[in-house]
Each structure stands twice: as C-alpha cells, then as structure tokens.
C-alpha cells in the first residue's frame, strides 16, 4: 500500500513540472503538487517553492534520525500534518497553517520563532513527551466561543468554562519561559483574547507537558497572569493536579496571558501604624466600616479584593518593599488597617503579612494611604518566609525615614499625617481646593477628601488639612 501511495505521488509530480525528490520533497518554482486524500510519508526535508494543494491528505514526517525542516517562504498549508520520528525534531523555517489535525505521535515540532495557525476546525493532538515547543513563536487559533463548558479549544490545552459568551476569541500558546522577582516559569504560556472580556466568572484549566517544567518543582507550581504581555506578572494561585498535568483556577473576571511558575515562599512582615485622621485618642474610628462604604476592592494599583470587610477595620492600606531607600517598589500588596493600628490580611486576623515574589533579605517598609502622607521605615528590615518581627510605626519619630511624613498624635505616639488628597506626597493648596469642591457638594461615602474617615466631607477635614499644611508636612519617601 505504501509503495502505491508513493508511486501515485511520483506520477502527479511528473505530470506537473520540474521537481526534485529523494528522501525528501522539493516542489520547484511553477510546479504544482496535489496530495488529494493520500498519505505522504516523508523521511527527509520539505521544501516548497511552487504550489502545494493539500486537500484532505496527510503529510507524515517520519525520519528515523536527525532533524527535518519545513520550508516555504510564503508559508505552508497542510490538510493534516503528523510528526512521528524516532529521534530528532521537525523544525519550521516559515509559518505553517493546518486545517485538519496536527498530530504529534513521537518527536517534537520546533516552532523556531514561527507561527502555527490552526484553522477554524483544526485540532492539535499531542502525546506525552511529544509536543510543539520552542522558545519563540506560537500556535494560534480564532474561534467563536459562546459560554464554553470545559472546552479545550483546538486541543491547545487551555480548557475554558464561562457563564458569559466570549465571542470571537483568539487563543495563542507559546513556549517562552518567563521569570523574575524570584519566580521561575515553565516553558508554556497561553494568551486568551476574547471579544467579551469582562464579568466572565470563568474557569481556566491550564494543561502542560512534563517536558516543559523547566526545572520547576511541579507540586509547588502556581498560576500567574499578566495584563501587559508578560512584562509584569501577578500570582493568582490555582489548584495543581500533577497526575493530570493541569492547574485550575475559577472565578476569573477577565482573560489575559497566563503561565505556571514556581514561586519562592512569600516573605513575611508584621506592621502596626496609626493614621492621624481617624485617630480618636486611644484608637482609630471605624466609621467607614459602620457606614458600609469601604469597598471590597482595594483603591490601590494592585486592586486586591476581599470577600467582606472584617470587623474593626478602618480602611485599606498599601504595603510596599524597597531594596534601597530611593529605589522603586519590588513588591506591593494591599491590606487592611484595624482600629488598634494592626495591619492585617483580608481575613481580618492574619498579622503575618505575606509578600510574594521576592527573595529573603533586607528591605525598607513603605506604607501608602489614599489621603495621608506615605512613610518608610527608618532602616531596612530583615525579612524571611518563616517568621516576622513587629515593626511599630506608632512608637516614635525614630521609626520613620527622614522627617515630615509623620506627626505626633500624643506623647510618645506617632502616625501618618492627614491631608494629601491628591497623592503627590505633599500637603498643599491643591488638596484644599479638592476638599472645598467636595465639601460644597456635601459629599459623603468613601471620599478621598474625607481625611478623618468618618464618611462625610466637612470642616473637620479642613482643620486636619490646615494644620498639616501649616506645619509644612511632606512625605520623605523619594
């Protein structure tokens, strides 16, 4: 049967135009090769400078050893493509489109910086240890996806479930390994780009191959997502099933770029801080929580979300770490401040604050509040992943880097200065203008100009601003 297939193909080539065929296949300029529904077993390279009509046929790369290449400067299109090599890889020199099934039975298909496009009904079928790979290039397909339920789109391995219609969706799978901030990623990522990409309440099951682990400890892999094409990443967790080679995450509001990475255990910090605005002489007011106006999503850049606002919480606060006094933040994360000054996690009780993605070492602690001046610890603090020592900003001016960001609230008690409504690290006339506009409008609720955090913008907030402004209060955080 195999001899008959090859013979019929040879006749087709003879009837078309000039051709070269030995162990491999070369379609010359002006030549046409039509495969129809046949199967072509190819033990060597593919080169096409003419026309290839793929039909519904299958091209099988089955060289016994060494690499084989696919070359067509205009990009090649196959009906079905199979990689079945005892050793060696198939390497792309140009882009490839597959409209039927791309099957990897044995051996790898190396992207080599190229793009594989899977047609609207195409399917990728891989075998454990026999996969598409390559540090650059990617596979892609675009499909209309309406409220998918555990749908493995085109067999790429990103299994999607969503209560919302995604619409026309492009899915890309690449094999670059991302790393940074102490995290090492596996050699696979997915870009999921739906037309409708909000309020999805979606689930992603992220499949991977053992060959892609890139030295990561499989049991410690976590899902990470990036909204800027891989420049920065956010750890989002997920449940790992090492037997199924799959990580799963639910409750996804929007899709983006995703990868799996081994994250160093988070380092821990323990912090106490007082805010001038809500300070009442013994503790801080919880009026915002009583009024039910503290949002469950942090107002800071990390936009962290809590299921509910715990008891005795006064507001959100942003914790940052710096390796140097004038450097940028190496990690930042939102937490709650309670009325006694304790900074706690979103459960309202955990005081050992986990800060992921950085190595154990010495860091400055930086605190930012939406209408108080930012402050920084007077010196670096040794932080590790096992335990945390309390850093209490409230006990004295010597706890603060420089001067001006903090104010004495009572004898021996210090806190952050209120009045920086525009967040520019200084308390000045622009903050008054913002307060006056809100006060004249009778603003209430979760307002940036509500300096005493009582849920109302009133003259009491003006007094706080005025006193801080008269004192020339300005943050010492560079």
RAZIFEN-V717840 format. One record per helix or strand of 3 or more residues. SS is the DSSP state (alpha for helix, beta for strand). FROM is the first residue (numbers start at 0). TO is the last residue. If there is no record, write none. Layout:
SS_FROM_TO + SS_FROM_TO
This chain:
alpha_1_15 + beta_18_20 + beta_24_26 + beta_31_33 + beta_38_41 + beta_45_47 + beta_50_52 + beta_57_60 + beta_67_70 + beta_75_77 + beta_79_91 + beta_95_97 + beta_100_109 + beta_114_117 + beta_122_126 + beta_137_144 + alpha_152_154 + beta_157_160 + beta_166_173 + beta_182_193 + beta_201_206 + alpha_209_211 + alpha_217_219 + beta_220_225 + beta_233_236 + beta_238_240 + beta_245_251 + beta_256_262 + beta_266_271 + alpha_286_290 + beta_312_321 + beta_328_337 + beta_341_343 + beta_352_354 + beta_360_368 + beta_371_376 + beta_380_382 + beta_389_391 + alpha_392_394 + alpha_396_398 + beta_405_409 + beta_412_415 + alpha_428_439 + alpha_458_469
